């Protein structure tokens, strides 16, 4: 049984800055960065920025702790990043809204069978809604204070 949930927000920061923060698991996409307290103990197992990164973290939702290992892909670098783990996939999308704003969307798909699948369908959206709202707010706060990135030079 699949359960889908999404959260979206327009943030007051350039899209390239927002995407940079989302894709950088070493410095920003972590509990010491913009992740809310529901996510702890993040370890970068491979890579650290964007495609090819593998992370392990603990999710604390609804009184239940779960260790998750996720592989990171970038089907559309600079715009779309995907975290994939067994039974769970979250897509982070960033679209420019002019020069100084970005539309950020988190799409999560959870898949589980039987009673677990039913419980996820009934309770996960209600548990994720405040967590994702907090995460989007923290991301915007960090992005507003982050320096604008210099354009990549062509060598």
C-alpha positions as CSV (number, residue, x, y, z in Angstrom):
1,X,0.0,0.0,0.0
2,X,1.4,3.4,-1.0
3,X,0.9,6.6,1.0
4,X,1.9,9.9,-0.5
5,X,2.4,13.2,1.2
6,X,3.7,16.6,0.1
7,X,4.6,19.9,1.6
8,X,5.4,23.1,-0.4
9,X,6.5,26.6,0.4
10,X,7.7,29.7,-1.4
11,X,10.9,30.8,0.3
12,X,12.5,34.2,0.2
13,X,15.9,33.1,-1.1
14,X,17.4,32.3,-4.5
15,X,16.7,28.9,-5.9
16,X,20.4,28.1,-6.4
17,X,21.1,28.8,-2.7
18,X,18.1,26.7,-1.5
19,X,19.1,23.8,-3.7
20,X,22.8,24.0,-2.5
21,X,21.6,23.7,1.1
22,X,19.4,20.7,0.3
23,X,22.1,18.9,-1.7
24,X,24.9,19.4,0.9
25,X,24.6,16.6,3.6
26,X,28.0,17.4,5.1
27,X,27.1,21.0,6.1
28,X,23.4,21.8,5.8
29,X,21.0,18.9,5.2
30,X,21.6,17.6,8.7
31,X,20.4,18.2,12.3
32,X,23.0,20.9,12.8
33,X,21.7,22.6,9.6
34,X,18.1,22.8,8.7
35,X,16.7,19.4,9.8
36,X,14.2,19.6,12.6
37,X,14.6,17.6,15.9
38,X,12.6,14.7,14.4
39,X,15.8,13.7,12.5
40,X,19.0,12.9,14.5
41,X,22.3,11.0,14.2
42,X,23.0,11.7,10.6
43,X,26.1,10.0,9.2
44,X,27.4,10.5,5.7
45,X,28.5,7.1,4.6
46,X,29.6,8.0,1.1
47,X,29.9,11.3,-0.8
48,X,28.3,14.2,0.9
49,X,27.0,16.5,-1.8
50,X,24.3,15.5,-4.3
51,X,24.4,12.4,-6.6
52,X,26.0,9.4,-5.1
53,X,25.7,10.4,-1.5
54,X,24.6,7.8,1.0
55,X,23.4,8.8,4.5
56,X,22.2,7.1,7.6
57,X,20.0,8.9,10.1
58,X,17.4,8.3,12.8
59,X,13.8,9.4,12.3
60,X,11.7,10.0,15.5
61,X,8.1,10.2,14.5
62,X,5.0,9.3,16.6
63,X,7.1,8.0,19.5
64,X,8.9,5.5,17.2
65,X,12.6,5.7,16.3
66,X,13.8,4.2,13.0
67,X,17.2,4.2,11.5
68,X,17.1,4.9,7.8
69,X,19.8,4.5,5.1
70,X,19.1,6.6,2.0
71,X,20.9,6.8,-1.4
72,X,20.8,10.2,-3.1
73,X,20.2,10.8,-6.8
74,X,19.7,14.0,-8.8
75,X,17.4,13.3,-11.8
76,X,17.5,17.0,-12.6
77,X,20.7,18.5,-11.0
78,X,20.1,21.9,-9.5
79,X,16.4,21.4,-9.3
80,X,15.4,17.8,-8.2
81,X,17.1,15.6,-5.5
82,X,15.7,12.2,-4.4
83,X,16.4,10.3,-1.2
84,X,15.6,6.6,-1.6
85,X,15.5,3.9,1.0
86,X,13.5,0.7,1.3
87,X,9.8,1.6,1.5
88,X,10.5,5.3,1.5
89,X,11.3,7.9,-1.1
90,X,11.4,11.7,-0.7
91,X,11.8,14.0,-3.7
92,X,13.0,17.6,-3.0
93,X,12.1,20.0,-5.9
94,X,13.3,23.6,-6.1
95,X,11.9,26.0,-8.8
96,X,12.9,29.6,-9.2
97,X,10.1,32.2,-8.5
98,X,12.0,35.2,-9.9
99,X,15.6,36.0,-8.9
100,X,15.2,36.0,-5.2
101,X,12.5,33.4,-4.4
102,X,12.1,29.7,-4.8
103,X,9.2,27.3,-4.6
104,X,10.3,24.3,-2.6
105,X,8.4,21.0,-2.5
106,X,8.9,17.8,-0.6
107,X,7.1,14.7,-2.0
108,X,7.3,11.6,0.1
109,X,6.0,8.2,-0.9
110,X,5.9,5.4,1.8
111,X,5.2,1.8,0.9
112,X,4.3,-0.9,3.4
113,X,1.9,-3.8,3.4
114,X,-0.6,-5.1,5.9
115,X,-1.3,-3.4,9.2
116,X,1.9,-1.3,8.9
117,X,0.7,0.1,5.6
118,X,-2.7,0.9,7.0
119,X,-1.2,2.6,10.1
120,X,1.1,4.7,7.8
121,X,-1.8,5.7,5.6
122,X,-3.9,6.8,8.7
123,X,-1.2,8.5,10.8
124,X,1.9,9.5,8.7
125,X,0.5,12.6,7.0
126,X,-0.6,14.0,10.4
127,X,2.8,13.3,11.8
128,X,4.8,14.6,8.8
129,X,2.8,17.9,8.3
130,X,4.3,19.8,11.3
131,X,7.8,18.2,10.7
132,X,7.9,19.3,7.1
133,X,6.5,22.8,7.9
134,X,9.3,23.1,10.5
135,X,11.9,21.9,8.1
136,X,10.8,24.3,5.3
137,X,10.8,27.2,7.8
138,X,14.4,26.2,9.0
139,X,15.5,25.9,5.4
140,X,14.2,29.3,4.5
141,X,15.9,30.9,7.6
142,X,19.2,29.3,6.7
143,X,18.9,30.2,3.0
144,X,18.2,33.8,3.9
145,X,21.4,34.0,5.9
146,X,23.5,32.1,3.4
147,X,25.7,34.0,1.0
148,X,24.6,34.0,-2.6
149,X,26.6,31.5,-4.6
150,X,29.1,32.6,-7.2
151,X,28.4,31.2,-10.7
152,X,30.5,28.2,-11.6
153,X,33.4,29.3,-13.8
154,X,34.0,27.5,-17.1
155,X,37.6,26.4,-17.3
